[in-house]
Amino acid sequence: MINRLRQIGRIRRYPSLIVGLSILTVIVIVALYAMIAIPYSEAIRVWNPGVVGVWQDNPRNAHPIWWNWFTGDDLPRTQIITSEDDGVTSVEPLGDGIRRVEIVLPFYYGTDVLPRELQLRVPVTGLESGVRPPISVSWIGPDGVTMVLREDLRRQDRPNYRISQDSDLRRLTGGLPHRTLFADPQDAQRALAGDYRVVVTAELPEGAEIDAKLLVYGQVHGWAGTDHLRRDLTVALLWGAPVALVFGVLAAVGAQISTFILGGIGTWFGGKLDNVFRRMTELTMILPLLPILIVVGHFYSRSLWVILGMVILLNIFSAAYMVYRSMFMQAKSLPYFEAAQAYGAGNWRIIFRYLLPRMLPVLLPQFVLVIPTFVFLEASLAVIGLGDPVVPT
C-alpha cells in the first residue's frame, strides 16, 4: 500500500501528465452528466438541422446569458408573449356567423439595446374552407403612436409573420422594421424602453379559433449561446464531451497500439523491415495532419468515423514509433530474450509473449498524453465547419 502511494506521488514530477489527467477528468464528468441529462437519441434528433420547430423560439447567433456579467452590456433576452398566458382577447359578433376577435399582446421592453429580430405567429384552426380569414396587425409603442404593420395577412402562406423580413414594411420604415419599431425618436441607434402592445384583429367564421404568439428575439440565450440555426450550444457542449472523449480514446488506442506492435516487430526483426518502418515514420512526421483532414472532410466525407480512420492511419507511424523502438532496442539485448531463443521459442512467440508484454506499462502514460490532443483535434475540425453535421460536437 505504501509503495502504491509512493508511485502515485511520483506523478507530481510530470506536469504534462497532471494536465492530461485533469483534462480527461473534466471531460469524463461532463460526459457522464450529458448522458444522464440528455439521452443520445434526443440529442441527435434536436441537433439535426432538418428538424423544424425545435429551436424556433431561440434567437440566432446569441451570446450566453453571462455575457452581460463580464462586458457590462445590457443585452436583452428573448421575450415570448402568447394570447393564452399574457394576451387579452375580446370577441364581437358581426352577424351571419362571423365574429370579430381582437387579441392584444402587451409586453415591457426594459433595455436600450435593440432586439435581434421580431416575429408574430398567428395560427388559425377550425376553418372548414381552408381559406385564411382577414387578419390585421397593429403596433402601439410607449408613446401611444399606432402603426399598422399589415392590414391583411391572407397573403401569408404560413402562420408565421416575420416582421423583421417584411419587405413592404421595410420600404415604409426605410430600414430594418424591428429596429425602427423599437427605436428611440431621439436616437435611432437606441431602443425606447417602455410598454408595447401588438394588436391582432381577425374576422372568423363560426367554429374557427385563432391564437397569437409574439417573439421579441434578444441577443443572449442559455449558458452557451446559440448558432446560426438557433440551436442551443449547451447541447453541443454537453454531448460534445462524450463524442470527443470516444474519438480521442479510439484514436489513441488505435494509433498507439498499432505503433507499439509495429515498433516491436520492426525492432526484433531489424534489417530491411526496420528501415522501411523508420522511413515511413519520417515521411508521416512531415505530413501536415490538419490540412489532410480538411481535404478529406471537404472532398470526401465529414463522417466522424471516416475522420477517425484517417487520424489512426496517419498516426500509426508517428514520433511515438521512434520512442518505442529505442525502448525495444534496449530490451532486445537482455539475456531474458537470449534464453527464450535458446529454448527454441519462435520470433512471433518472443514478440507477442515476451517483448511486447514486458514494455506494455509505457502505453498508459502515452494514452493520457495523446487523448487530449485528439480531443482538441476533433474540436478544431468542428470549429472550422468540418465536424460531423449529425453529431452534436
Solvent accessible surface area in square Angstrom, and as a share of the most:
residue,aa,sasa,rsa
1,M,166,0.74
2,I,115,0.59
3,N,100,0.51
4,R,169,0.62
5,L,101,0.50
6,R,156,0.57
7,Q,106,0.47
8,I,108,0.55
9,G,32,0.31
10,R,126,0.46
11,I,55,0.28
12,R,199,0.73
13,R,174,0.64
14,Y,124,0.47
15,P,95,0.60
16,S,70,0.45
17,L,29,0.14
18,I,72,0.36
19,V,87,0.50
20,G,4,0.04
21,L,68,0.34
22,S,57,0.37
23,I,48,0.24
24,L,24,0.12
25,T,73,0.42
26,V,92,0.53
27,I,21,0.11
28,V,62,0.35
29,I,108,0.55
30,V,47,0.27
31,A,4,0.03
32,L,96,0.48
33,Y,123,0.47
34,A,0,0.00
35,M,97,0.43
36,I,148,0.75
37,A,51,0.39
38,I,33,0.17
39,P,77,0.48
40,Y,110,0.42
41,S,85,0.55
42,E,66,0.30
43,A,0,0.00
44,I,34,0.17
45,R,119,0.43
46,V,12,0.07
47,W,16,0.06
48,N,62,0.32
49,P,72,0.45
50,G,59,0.56
51,V,43,0.25
52,V,132,0.76
53,G,46,0.44
54,V,50,0.28
55,W,43,0.15
56,Q,49,0.22
57,D,45,0.23
58,N,14,0.07
59,P,0,0.00
60,R,88,0.32
61,N,83,0.43
62,A,8,0.06
63,H,61,0.27
64,P,18,0.11
65,I,22,0.11
66,W,89,0.31
67,W,84,0.30
68,N,33,0.17
69,W,157,0.55
70,F,160,0.67
71,T,64,0.37
72,G,70,0.67
73,D,67,0.35
74,D,81,0.42
75,L,23,0.11
76,P,12,0.08
77,R,147,0.54
78,T,30,0.17
79,Q,51,0.22
80,I,74,0.38
81,I,7,0.04
82,T,25,0.15
83,S,16,0.11
84,E,145,0.65
85,D,120,0.62
86,D,70,0.36
87,G,19,0.19
88,V,95,0.55
89,T,75,0.43
90,S,57,0.37
91,V,87,0.50
92,E,93,0.42
93,P,111,0.70
94,L,85,0.42
95,G,41,0.39
96,D,152,0.79
97,G,39,0.38
98,I,60,0.30
99,R,43,0.16
100,R,89,0.33
101,V,7,0.04
102,E,56,0.25
103,I,2,0.01
104,V,28,0.16
105,L,0,0.00
106,P,52,0.33
107,F,15,0.06
108,Y,130,0.50
109,Y,2,0.01
110,G,48,0.46
111,T,13,0.07
112,D,51,0.26
113,V,36,0.21
114,L,8,0.04
115,P,3,0.02
116,R,78,0.28
117,E,14,0.06
118,L,0,0.00
119,Q,1,0.01
120,L,0,0.00
121,R,38,0.14
122,V,1,0.00
123,P,50,0.32
124,V,24,0.14
125,T,85,0.50
126,G,49,0.47
127,L,37,0.18
128,E,174,0.78
129,S,92,0.59
130,G,59,0.57
131,V,101,0.58
132,R,43,0.16
133,P,11,0.07
134,P,50,0.31
135,I,1,0.01
136,S,32,0.20
137,V,0,0.00
138,S,21,0.14
139,W,7,0.03
140,I,22,0.11
141,G,11,0.10
142,P,51,0.32
143,D,88,0.45
144,G,50,0.48
145,V,98,0.56
146,T,79,0.46
147,M,49,0.22
148,V,72,0.41
149,L,9,0.05
150,R,34,0.13
151,E,140,0.63
152,D,43,0.22
153,L,2,0.01
154,R,122,0.45
155,R,171,0.62
156,Q,38,0.17
157,D,140,0.72
158,R,167,0.61
159,P,58,0.36
160,N,36,0.19
161,Y,3,0.01
162,R,67,0.24
163,I,0,0.00
164,S,7,0.05
165,Q,105,0.47
166,D,8,0.04
167,S,65,0.42
168,D,53,0.28
169,L,3,0.01
170,R,103,0.38
171,R,171,0.62
172,L,124,0.62
173,T,31,0.18
174,G,71,0.68
175,G,28,0.27
176,L,76,0.38
177,P,0,0.00
178,H,14,0.06
179,R,86,0.32
180,T,57,0.33
181,L,17,0.09
182,F,0,0.00
183,A,25,0.19
184,D,33,0.17
185,P,100,0.63
186,Q,165,0.73
187,D,54,0.28
188,A,67,0.52
189,Q,129,0.57
190,R,117,0.43
191,A,5,0.04
192,L,47,0.24
193,A,48,0.37
194,G,12,0.12
195,D,95,0.49
196,Y,3,0.01
197,R,109,0.40
198,V,0,0.00
199,V,22,0.13
200,V,1,0.01
201,T,18,0.10
202,A,1,0.01
203,E,69,0.31
204,L,1,0.00
205,P,48,0.30
206,E,130,0.58
207,G,51,0.49
208,A,0,0.00
209,E,102,0.46
210,I,15,0.08
211,D,64,0.33
212,A,3,0.02
213,K,52,0.22
214,L,0,0.00
215,L,0,0.00
216,V,2,0.01
217,Y,0,0.00
218,G,1,0.01
219,Q,32,0.14
220,V,1,0.01
221,H,46,0.21
222,G,20,0.20
223,W,152,0.53
224,A,14,0.11
225,G,1,0.01
226,T,7,0.04
227,D,20,0.10
228,H,109,0.49
229,L,67,0.34
230,R,3,0.01
231,R,25,0.09
232,D,23,0.12
233,L,55,0.27
234,T,38,0.22
235,V,12,0.07
236,A,7,0.06
237,L,119,0.59
238,L,31,0.15
239,W,15,0.05
240,G,10,0.10
241,A,12,0.09
242,P,10,0.06
243,V,11,0.07
244,A,9,0.07
245,L,29,0.14
246,V,70,0.40
247,F,2,0.01
248,G,0,0.00
249,V,55,0.32
250,L,72,0.36
251,A,0,0.00
252,A,0,0.00
253,V,53,0.31
254,G,22,0.21
255,A,0,0.00
256,Q,7,0.03
257,I,67,0.34
258,S,33,0.21
259,T,0,0.00
260,F,4,0.02
261,I,54,0.27
262,L,43,0.22
263,G,0,0.00
264,G,0,0.00
265,I,21,0.11
266,G,0,0.00
267,T,2,0.01
268,W,20,0.07
269,F,78,0.32
270,G,16,0.16
271,G,54,0.52
272,K,175,0.74
273,L,67,0.34
274,D,8,0.04
275,N,61,0.31
276,V,78,0.45
277,F,23,0.09
278,R,62,0.23
279,R,120,0.44
280,M,83,0.37
281,T,0,0.00
282,E,79,0.36
283,L,103,0.51
284,T,27,0.16
285,M,105,0.47
286,I,132,0.67
287,L,73,0.36
288,P,73,0.46
289,L,49,0.24
290,L,71,0.35
291,P,65,0.41
292,I,44,0.22
293,L,0,0.00
294,I,60,0.31
295,V,81,0.47
296,V,25,0.14
297,G,4,0.04
298,H,127,0.57
299,F,159,0.66
300,Y,169,0.64
301,S,30,0.19
302,R,93,0.34
303,S,37,0.24
304,L,17,0.08
305,W,155,0.54
306,V,45,0.26
307,I,6,0.03
308,L,12,0.06
309,G,39,0.37
310,M,47,0.21
311,V,0,0.00
312,I,39,0.20
313,L,111,0.55
314,L,30,0.15
315,N,25,0.13
316,I,32,0.16
317,F,22,0.09
318,S,21,0.13
319,A,53,0.41
320,A,12,0.09
321,Y,0,0.00
322,M,69,0.31
323,V,69,0.40
324,Y,2,0.01
325,R,43,0.16
326,S,58,0.37
327,M,60,0.27
328,F,1,0.00
329,M,88,0.39
330,Q,134,0.60
331,A,6,0.05
332,K,68,0.29
333,S,80,0.52
334,L,62,0.31
335,P,99,0.62
336,Y,102,0.39
337,F,1,0.01
338,E,104,0.47
339,A,47,0.36
340,A,15,0.11
341,Q,92,0.41
342,A,89,0.69
343,Y,198,0.75
344,G,63,0.61
345,A,24,0.18
346,G,41,0.40
347,N,68,0.35
348,W,140,0.49
349,R,113,0.41
350,I,0,0.00
351,I,0,0.00
352,F,92,0.38
353,R,140,0.51
354,Y,53,0.20
355,L,0,0.00
356,L,13,0.07
357,P,62,0.39
358,R,118,0.43
359,M,32,0.14
360,L,91,0.45
361,P,98,0.62
362,V,38,0.22
363,L,13,0.07
364,L,120,0.60
365,P,58,0.36
366,Q,40,0.18
367,F,36,0.15
368,V,15,0.08
369,L,70,0.35
370,V,28,0.16
371,I,15,0.08
372,P,11,0.07
373,T,86,0.50
374,F,10,0.04
375,V,10,0.05
376,F,116,0.48
377,L,21,0.11
378,E,7,0.03
379,A,40,0.31
380,S,45,0.29
381,L,5,0.02
382,A,29,0.23
383,V,127,0.73
384,I,90,0.46
385,G,42,0.40
386,L,20,0.10
387,G,11,0.10
388,D,21,0.11
389,P,59,0.37
390,V,72,0.42
391,V,20,0.11
392,P,0,0.00
393,T,43,0.25
